Amino acid sequence: MTDELLNHPGALTGDVRPTASYTLRVNGVERPVTDAWIGESLLYVLRERLGLAGAKDGCEQGECGACSVQVDGQLVNGCLVPAALAADSEIGTVEGLSGAGGASDVQQALADSGAVQCGYCTPGLAMAVHDLLQRNHRPGEVEARQALCGNLCRCTGYRGALAAVQAVADAREAALEAELDAAEQAAAAGPAAEPPAAAPPQPDHGAELPLYADSELWHEADQLIPAQPQGETPRTGGYAYPPTPPHGTPVPADWQQAPGEPFGAPAPGTDPFGTVTYQDAGPYDGTVYATDGYGTQYPGYDATPAHGIRLPEDENA
C-alpha cells in the first residue's frame, strides 16, 4: 500500500493530490473509503467520512488524548495515524464499547464518579480506561495514573477517572466470582435427575375381542392351555394299546348283534382267558376275530392292535 501511494504520478508533481480507495474495519464492520487523500488522518476519516464523531480533535499533535482509538488492540492517537495505513487493521472506537447501544460499564462508571463535566475529553478517557482493564484486570492506583497520563482534562482533576477504574475493576471481579461459584455449585449438584421412564402399555384383556381371531389385537397369553390326558405306560412289558370304539370293542363270544344295527351299545366286559369276538368298524357283518387270551392271532384273520389284539410282550400289562 505504501509503495503504491509513493509511486503515484501526482505524488511528486504537486499538481494532483494522490488519492486511494480502501476499506476500514471499524468495530467489526467493513466501511469503504473511496477517493481519499493518502495524507488524511484516521481521526479525520472516522469523523468526516464515516460519521463516527466520538473521537475528538483537540490538538492534532497527539498530546491531549481526546482522539484515542484502538488499532489492532493498541491504544493510539487517531490524529497521528494515516488512515490508509490502517486499512488492514481492526479499529475500535468509543462507539463500539457497548454492543447494546447504551453506555458500557466504563462509561457508566465515569458518569457515576463525576468524571464527566464538559464531556469533550470523556471519549478519550473512556478508551484509555477500557484499554487499561483489557490488559490488567486488577490495576493499582499507580498503574491507573500511568494509563491516564496521556489524557488531558482541565475540568475534573482525574479523581473521578481514577475512582471509575477502581469501580469497574471491583464490579467485574465480583461478577466473575459469582459466575465461578454458580459453576461449582452446578458441578457439585451433579447432572440433573432424569424423569422416570414411562411404563410400557399393558394389554387390556378385559376389552372386547376383535372380530377376527388372526387380528394383531388378539391376545390370549394369559389363557392356560388345559393339560391333555396322557396314555398310561404299564409297569412291565411294552405299551398296551387300549381298544377304541368302534374298533376293538370287546363283547362276549355268545353275544350277537343284529345285522345292520349301528354301533353305540356299551361294551359288556372282557374275558381275558375266554374266546371273545371283536367288532370291527361299520355295521356288524358276521366276521369273527378270535384270540386265545395270550396274544396269539389265528391264521386268516388280519387283526391289528387297533382291533384289540394284545402283543406278546404285553402279557403282564
C-alpha positions in Angstrom: 0.0 0.0 0.0 2.8 2.5 0.9 4.8 1.8 -2.3 1.7 2.3 -4.4 1.0 5.6 -2.8 4.6 6.8 -3.2 4.7 5.8 -6.8 1.6 7.6 -7.7 2.2 10.1 -10.6 0.9 13.0 -8.6 2.8 12.4 -5.5 5.9 14.4 -6.7 4.5 16.9 -9.1 2.2 18.7 -6.6 -0.4 19.2 -9.4 -2.7 16.3 -8.3 -3.2 15.2 -4.7 -2.8 11.4 -4.6 -5.9 9.6 -3.6 -6.6 6.0 -2.7 -9.7 3.8 -2.1 -9.6 1.3 0.8 -11.8 -0.4 3.4 -11.6 0.1 7.1 -12.8 -2.5 9.5 -14.3 -0.3 12.3 -15.9 -2.0 15.3 -16.3 -5.2 13.4 -17.9 -3.6 10.3 -16.4 -3.2 6.9 -16.5 0.5 6.0 -15.4 1.5 2.4 -13.4 4.7 1.9 -13.2 6.0 -1.7 -11.0 8.6 -3.3 -9.5 9.7 0.0 -6.3 11.7 0.1 -3.5 9.5 1.4 -2.5 12.1 3.9 -5.8 12.1 5.8 -5.5 11.0 9.4 -7.5 8.2 10.9 -9.2 10.8 13.1 -10.3 12.8 10.1 -11.6 9.8 8.1 -13.6 8.5 11.1 -15.2 11.8 11.8 -15.6 13.4 8.4 -16.0 10.4 6.0 -17.5 7.7 8.2 -19.6 9.9 10.6 -18.1 8.5 13.8 -17.7 11.7 15.8 -16.9 10.1 19.2 -13.2 10.7 19.0 -12.5 14.5 19.4 -10.0 16.7 17.6 -8.3 18.5 20.5 -4.7 19.3 19.4 -3.8 17.4 16.2 -0.4 16.8 17.8 -1.0 13.6 19.9 -0.9 15.4 23.3 -4.4 15.7 24.6 -5.6 12.1 24.1 -9.1 13.2 23.1 -8.8 11.3 19.8 -7.7 8.0 21.4 -8.8 4.8 19.5 -7.5 1.2 19.3 -5.8 -0.2 16.3 -5.2 -3.9 16.5 -5.7 -3.8 20.2 -3.2 -1.0 20.8 -4.3 2.5 22.1 -3.1 5.2 19.7 -3.8 8.8 18.9 -6.0 8.9 15.9 -4.7 12.3 14.7 -1.2 10.8 14.2 -2.1 7.6 12.2 -2.6 7.9 8.4 -6.0 6.2 7.7 -4.7 4.5 4.6 -2.1 2.6 6.7 -4.9 1.2 8.9 -6.7 -0.5 6.0 -5.7 -4.0 7.1 -6.2 -3.4 10.8 -9.0 -3.8 13.3 -10.1 -0.4 14.6 -12.0 0.2 17.8 -13.7 3.4 18.7 -15.8 4.7 21.7 -19.0 3.9 19.7 -18.1 0.2 19.9 -17.6 -0.1 23.7 -21.3 -1.1 24.1 -22.8 -3.5 21.7 -26.3 -2.9 23.0 -26.2 0.8 22.1 -26.3 2.1 25.7 -23.5 3.1 28.0 -20.8 0.5 28.7 -19.7 -0.3 32.3 -16.7 2.0 31.8 -18.8 4.9 30.5 -21.4 4.4 33.3 -18.7 4.4 36.0 -17.2 7.6 34.6 -20.6 9.3 34.8 -21.3 7.9 38.3 -17.9 9.0 39.7 -18.2 12.6 38.4 -15.5 12.3 35.8 -17.8 13.9 33.1 -18.3 17.7 33.0 -17.8 19.3 29.7 -17.6 15.9 28.0 -15.1 16.8 25.4 -12.3 14.6 26.7 -14.6 11.9 28.0 -14.4 9.6 24.9 -10.6 9.6 25.1 -10.7 8.9 28.9 -13.2 6.0 28.3 -11.0 4.4 25.7 -7.9 4.8 28.0 -9.7 3.1 30.9 -11.1 0.3 28.6 -7.6 -0.4 27.2 -6.1 -0.5 30.7 -8.7 -3.0 32.0 -8.2 -5.2 29.0 -4.5 -5.5 29.8 -4.8 -5.5 33.6 -8.0 -6.8 35.2 -6.9 -5.5 38.7 -4.7 -2.4 38.3 -3.4 -0.4 41.2 -3.6 3.4 41.6 -0.1 3.9 40.2 -0.9 1.8 37.1 -4.1 3.7 36.6 -2.3 7.0 36.8 0.2 5.9 34.2 -2.5 4.7 31.9 -4.3 8.1 32.1 -1.3 10.3 31.8 -1.8 10.7 28.1 -5.2 12.3 28.5 -5.6 15.9 29.4 -8.7 17.0 31.4 -9.0 20.6 32.8 -12.4 20.1 34.4 -12.3 17.0 36.7 -8.8 16.8 38.0 -8.6 13.0 37.4 -10.0 11.9 40.7 -13.3 10.8 39.2 -11.5 8.9 36.4 -9.3 7.0 39.0 -12.4 6.1 41.0 -14.1 4.8 37.9 -11.2 2.5 37.2 -11.5 1.0 40.7 -15.3 0.7 40.5 -15.2 -1.2 37.2 -12.5 -3.5 38.4 -14.4 -4.3 41.5 -17.7 -4.9 39.6 -16.1 -7.2 37.1 -14.2 -9.2 39.7 -17.5 -9.7 41.7 -19.3 -10.9 38.6 -16.5 -13.3 37.8 -16.6 -14.8 41.3 -20.4 -15.2 41.2 -20.1 -17.0 37.9 -17.4 -19.3 39.2 -19.5 -20.1 42.4 -22.5 -20.9 40.3 -20.4 -23.2 38.1 -19.0 -25.0 41.2 -22.5 -25.4 42.7 -23.8 -26.9 39.4 -20.8 -29.3 39.3 -21.4 -30.4 42.9 -25.1 -31.0 42.3 -24.2 -33.4 39.5 -26.3 -33.9 36.4 -29.9 -33.2 36.6 -32.0 -36.1 37.5 -33.8 -37.6 34.5 -37.5 -38.1 34.7 -38.6 -41.7 35.3 -39.3 -43.6 32.1 -42.9 -44.1 31.3 -44.2 -47.6 32.0 -44.9 -49.7 28.8 -48.6 -50.0 28.0 -50.2 -53.2 29.3 -52.7 -55.2 27.2 -56.3 -54.9 28.2 -57.5 -58.5 28.4 -60.9 -57.3 29.6 -61.6 -55.4 26.4 -63.8 -56.8 23.7 -62.0 -59.2 21.4 -61.8 -58.2 17.8 -63.9 -59.7 15.1 -61.2 -61.9 13.6 -59.0 -64.3 15.7 -56.0 -63.7 13.5 -56.0 -60.0 14.2 -53.0 -58.3 15.7 -55.1 -57.3 18.7 -56.0 -60.9 19.6 -54.3 -61.7 22.9 -54.7 -64.9 24.8 -51.3 -65.0 26.6 -53.0 -65.3 30.0 -55.1 -68.3 29.0 -53.8 -71.5 30.4 -53.8 -74.4 28.0 -55.6 -77.3 29.7 -53.4 -80.4 30.3 -54.0 -83.1 27.8 -54.6 -86.7 29.2 -51.5 -88.9 28.7 -51.6 -92.6 27.9 -50.6 -94.7 30.9 -47.5 -96.8 30.5 -47.7 -100.3 32.1 -45.2 -101.1 34.8 -43.8 -104.1 32.8 -43.8 -105.1 29.2 -44.5 -103.0 26.2 -47.1 -100.4 25.6 -50.7 -101.6 25.9 -52.9 -100.5 23.0 -56.2 -99.6 24.6 -59.2 -100.6 22.4 -61.0 -97.6 21.0 -64.6 -97.7 19.7 -65.8 -98.8 17.3 -62.5 -100.8 16.7 -61.6 -103.3 19.3 -64.7 -103.1 21.5 -64.7 -106.5 23.3 -68.0 -108.4 23.7 -68.8 -111.9 25.0 -68.4 -114.7 22.5 -72.1 -115.7 22.8 -73.3 -112.1 22.1 -74.5 -111.4 18.6 -75.5 -108.1 17.2 -78.4 -107.9 14.8 -77.2 -107.4 11.2 -77.4 -103.7 10.2 -77.7 -102.5 13.8 -75.4 -99.4 14.3 -72.8 -99.4 17.0 -73.2 -97.5 20.2 -74.1 -100.1 22.8 -71.8 -100.1 25.8 -69.2 -102.9 26.0 -70.4 -105.6 28.3 -67.0 -106.6 29.5 -63.8 -108.5 28.7 -62.9 -112.1 29.4 -59.1 -112.3 29.0 -59.0 -116.1 29.2 -62.0 -116.9 27.1 -62.8 -116.8 23.5 -64.3 -113.4 22.6 -65.3 -111.6 19.4 -64.1 -108.2 18.4 -66.3 -105.8 16.5 -64.8 -104.0 13.5 -65.8 -100.7 12.1 -69.1 -100.3 10.4 -72.2 -102.4 10.8 -71.7 -106.0 12.0 -71.3 -108.3 9.1 -70.7 -111.6 10.9 -66.9 -111.6 10.8 -65.4 -113.1 13.9 -62.0 -112.2 15.3 -60.7 -114.8 17.8 -57.9 -114.9 20.3 -56.8 -117.3 23.0 -56.2 -114.5 25.5 -52.4 -114.7 25.2 -51.9 -112.6 22.1 -51.8 -115.5 19.6 -53.5 -114.5 16.4 -55.3 -117.2 14.4 -54.2 -117.5 10.8 -56.5 -116.0 8.3 -57.5 -113.0 10.5 -56.0 -109.7 9.7 -56.3 -108.3 13.2 -54.3 -105.3 14.4 -53.6 -103.7 17.8 -56.3 -101.2 17.0 -58.7 -104.2 16.9 -57.8 -105.2 20.4 -55.1 -107.8 19.8 -52.6 -107.8 22.6 -48.9 -108.1 21.7 -46.8 -111.0 23.2 -44.7 -108.6 25.3 -47.8 -107.3 26.9 -48.9 -110.4 28.7 -48.1 -108.9 32.1 -49.6 -105.5 31.3 
